[in-house]
Amino acid sequence: MHRSIIGDDRISGVRLSKEETARYSRHLIMPEVTVDGQRRLKAARILCIGAGGLGSPAALYLAAAGVGAIGIIDFDAVDLSNLQRQILHGTKDIGRSKLESARDRLHDINPKIDIELHACRFSSENATQLVSDYDVVVDGSDNFPTRYLSNDVCVFAHKPNVYGSVFRFEGQTTVFAPHLDGPCYRCLFPEPPPPDTVPNCAQAGVLGVLPGIIGMLQAIEAIKLIAGIGESLVGRLLHFDALKVKFRELNLRRDPKCPVCGENPTIFSPIDYEQFCGARPARDHEGAATISVHELKRKIESNGSFRIVDVREEFEYEIAKIEGSKLIPLGELPARLHELQAAEEIILLCKSGTRSAHAAKLLRAAGFVRAYSLEGGIDAWTEQIDPAMQKY
């Protein structure tokens, strides 16, 4: 068991009101928590990266537990497709800022805590300052650049990083904290996977209740670190399979060669994580390897000579498609190149532009020098060109 990360000096002037004593009474009567632990929770400051699937349950339980200040980073608006799993938000919130929706919901649960909103992307430019103001970071992000960034900044600042991720029916969580004798995210994943090989929830789907389970576990870990109780997940990765309802535990070790927390580190400040993770679309000698939805619309209207190839899965194609497009799922593309002409202009599209960027790179490497990825994919087409098209 680790000692509380909230020092005694932080709680010297913290008192519980009569109302707070009643609100948290079920905590206070537990010998592991008591008034001392609740005062530490009241003094604590936790930063949640994201108000989505993982951030929703984590923030809800942290607010209910009486964490004194909860910071939330998000820049998105509530969408109908969010409501299947992002329980901070309701139908009435569609179109609203997720931050505003989260603030109202959390204050409804607990009006006595501070909710600090950060309407921005978590980036190399602002991450150090943001993290420095908090005691614990709960990472609810769904992309590799943000995960590496949050990890590195937390290592530099000696702050625990409560990690969680979900994919379809599986989730995992741990606490990365080299300053507490555990590994960091880079010890587990020294290099990011090749771009577009790991689809996100928007591409692969996720069982709606799964983020609730993982986000709840993240909240538990944060509370234990603050109250100084139990055995944290530092050095252990907890994996959950919802279809089998089974938990597995993996022991994690610190990598002595880790460039951030190892014996001879080589990274001492935030880097360009988009570049590191290969998240930027590649470019070829003819210019950008992408095309905007407005450019595609003009091409269609002018009856130009080109081919649209949709690299999504068949079930996605059935939901929404651009008329005249040819379906070749990304996984089948290498074996079906013979169906395309190397000399023709090919516009590749997927849901958001990620898979199609990978497809464009694959085609160009095979000699299709006029292959381009549709920026933003079918999502951008729906939002900017054809609002009547079914969203998913």
N, C-alpha and C positions, 0 to 999 in steps of 0.2 A: 504493500500500500504506500502510495506517495503522500507526502504532506500536502496540505492545501496550497494551491498556487497563489492564494490571496493571503498575504502576510498579516500578522497580528496588528501591525501599524495601520493597515487599511481599515480595520473594523473597530479601532479604538473609540471612534465617535459615532458608530452606527448603532442605532436603537430601533426596536420594533414597536410600532404603535399598537394601540389596543385592537384596532381593526386588523392590522397585519398579523398580530398574534392569533386572532380568530381565523383569519384566512389560511394561515400556514400551520394550523394546529396539528394536522396529521403528520407534518414534518417534525414539529417540535417535540412530540411525544416519542419519537424514535431515538434511542440512545446513540445511534450512529450519527444523527444529524443535530438535534437539540437546537437551542437558541443560537449557539455559537455558529453552527453550520448555516443556519438561515441568515444570520448577519453577514456571513461571507458571500452568500448568494446575493444579498441586497447590495453589497459593495462591488460585486463583479460587473465586468463589462464584456459582452460577447459579440463578436462580429459574425453575421451570417452572410455568406456569399451566395446570393440568389434567394428569391422568394417563390421558388417553383416547387417541384415535386418533393425534394429533400428538405429544402428550407422551410416549407410550410409546416410539417409536423414538428420539426426541430424548434422553430420559433414559437409555435403554439405552446409546447410543453415548457420551454424555457421561460416564457412569459408567465405561465400558470405557476411555475415553481418559484417565482419571485426574483429572478435575475434582475438586478437594478437597472441596467442599461443594455439594450439590444440594438446593435447597429445592423442595418440591412442594406446590401448593395444589389441594385437591380436597375435596369433601364427599359424594361419591356412593359407592354400593356397586357391586360387580361384578355385571353382569347377563349372562345367556346371550347376548343379542344383541350385547354388546360384543366377544366373543371373535373375531369375524370380522376385526377390525382392531386391537384394543387389545392388542398382543402383550406388554405387561407382565404380563398376567393369564392364568391358566389355568382349566380347568374346575373344579379343586379350590378356586378362589378365589370361585366364585359365591356371592354373599351377603355376602362380606367387604368391608370398607372398601377402596377402591382404594388409599388411602394405605398401609395395612398390606401389601397385596399388592405394591405398588410397592417398598416398603422391603425386603421379603424378597428380591424378584427382583434388585434392584440390588445388595444386599449379597452375594448369591450370585455376581454377576458380579465385584464388586470390594469386598471387605470392608474395605479400607483407607480408604474415603472416608466422609464424613459425609452422612447422609441426614436432612434436616430436614423434618418433616411439619407442614403447616398445614391442619388440618381446619376449613375455613371457606369461605364464599363470598368471592371477591375483590371488595371493595366500596369505596365512597368513604370509608368510615370506617377501613378498615385498610390500604388500598393503599399509602399514602405510607410507613408504617412498614415494611411488608413489603418493598417495593422498595429502601428505603434500606439494607437489610442485604446486598444482592447487587450484583454487578458487571454482570451481563447478565440480561435477562428474555427467556425463550423463551415466546412467547404461543401456546399451543395451544388457546385458547378457540374456541367455536363460536357466539358470539352477539355482536351489535354493541355492547351496553352495556359488556361486558367489554373488547372491543377498543379502544373509545374511552377507557375508563378506563386501561387499561394503557399506551396511547400517551401520554396526557396526563401521567400520573405519571412515566413515563420521561423525558419532555421536561423536566419540572420538576426531576428529579433528575439530569439529564445522564447517563442510563444507556441503552445500546443496547437497542432492542426488536426482537428477531428474530421477525418476523411470518410466519405461515403460515395458509393456509386451503385447504379441499378441498370439492369439490361434484361428486358423481357420478363423472365420469371426468377432472375437471380440478382442478389445484391451482396455487397460486402462493405465492411467498415473497420476502421482501426484508428489509432491515434499516433500520428507522426510527431516525435518529440526527441530529437537527439540530446537536448539539454536535460532530459529525464532518462537518459541511458537507453533510448530506443533508436530505431532507424528513421530515415526520412523517406519520402515518396520516391526519390531517385535511387535509394538503396534497393527498392523493390522493382522499380521500372527505370533502369539507367537511360534507356532511349525510348522515345515515343514510338508507337507502331507506325508503319507506313501510312501516309495520308489516305483517308477514305476506306481503310480496311476494317475499321471498327465503327459501325453505324451508331448514331445516337438514338435517343428515344423517338424522335420525330421520324426516323427512317425505319427502325426495327420494332418500335412499339414497346410498351411496358405495362404489366399488370398494374392497374391503378392503385391497389392497396400496398404494393411492394415498397414504393418510396415512403409510405407511412411507417412501415416496420423499420427500415434502415434509418430514416430521419429520427424516429423515436430513439433508436439506439445511439445515434449521435448526440441527442439531447442528454441521455443518461450519462454518457461518457463526459460530457462537458460539466454536468452537475457534480459528478464524482471528483473531477479534478479540482473544482472550486471548493467543495465541502471537505475534500481530503479523506474520502471514504472509499472502501472497497479496493478492488484490484483493477486498475485501468487496462485498456487494450494496448497500451504502449508495448511494442514488441510482439503483438499478436494480431492476426488478421482473422476476422470473423466472417465466414461466408454463409449465406442463407439461400437455400433452394426452396422456392415457394411451392413448386409442384410436388415435391417429396416432403415438404415441411421438415427439412433437415438443416441443422447447423453443423458446419465444420470449422475447426480452428487450425490455423497455420502459424507456426512460430516464425517470426521475422528476425533477421540479424542485420546489424549495421554493416554496411560495406566499407571497409577501410580505404577503398579506392574511390569512394563517392566524391565527386567534384565539389559538392556543397558541404557535406558534414564529415567527410573522411579525414584521414590523418594528414593529408597534404592537399587541402582544397584548392581549386583553381577558379571557382566562381564566388565572388564576394558581394555582388550587387545584381539586381534584376537585369536580365538579358532580353533579347528580342525573342519572345516565346512563340510568336506566330511563325517566324522563320525557323526556329528550332524544331517545331512540330510539323513543319512543311504545310502550314495551313493556308498559305497564300497561293493562289492559282499560278501555275507556271506560265512562262511566256516563251514564244518561239521567235525565229528570225523575221517573221512577217508582222510581228506586233503582238498585241494581247491575244491570249488563247481563249478569250471569252467574248461573248456578245450579249448585249442588253436585250431585255424583253421588247423594248421599243424598236430596236434595230430589227429584231425578228419579225415584229408586226409589219414593219415597212417592207421587208422582204416578201412576206406572204401577200401583202396587198399589191405588190408590183409583179407578182407571179414569177419571181426570179427562179433560177435553176439551182436548187439545193435540196438536201434531204434532211429531215428531222428524225433523229434516232432517240427514242426514249429508253433509258437504261434502268428504269425502275423495275420492280417485280410486277407480275401479271395482275395480282390483286390490287395493286396501286393504280395500274393503268386502267382498270375497270372503273375505278372511282372517278378519275378525272384524266382527260387527255386532250392534247391538241390535235385537231382533225388532220389526217394525212400523215401523222407520225408513225414510224415503224418501231415496234417494241423488240428490243434485244436486251434482256436483263444483263447488268454489268458482269455477273459471273459467267455468262454464256458468250460474252463479246469476243474473247480471244479465239474461240472455236468457230465463230461465225463471221469472221472478217471477210470471207469470200462473198458474203452477201452484199458487200459495199464496194464502191468504186473508189480507188485511191485518188483519182483526179477530181472527183466531185467535192463540192463544199458540203460539209456535214455539221449540222448543229445538234449537239448532244444535250439532253436535258434529263433531270431527275427531280426530286422533290424540292431541294434547296440549293443545288448547285455543287454539292460536295462530290457525289458519285460521278456526276458528269465531267467534273474537272479531272478526275482520275481517268475516266474513259477517254477524254481528249488527249491526255498525256500518252495513254496506251496507243491510241491510233496514230498520233504523230510519230511515235517511236517505230511504228510499223510502216511508215511511209505515207500516211494520210496527212499531208502538210496543210490541208485546209479544214482541219477538224477544230471545232470551237465548242466551248461549254456555255450553256445559257446561264447567265448570272442570276442567282436567286431561284432558278428552277421553276417548277410549276407553281410554287408558292408566290413568287414574284409576278408570274403571268396572271394569276388569279387576282392579286391585289392591285396591279397596275393596268392590266389590259382587259381582263374578262371577269369582273366581280361576280357574275352569275355562275361561274364554274364552281363545282363542289369543292370545298376545302376539307382537308383531313389532317 
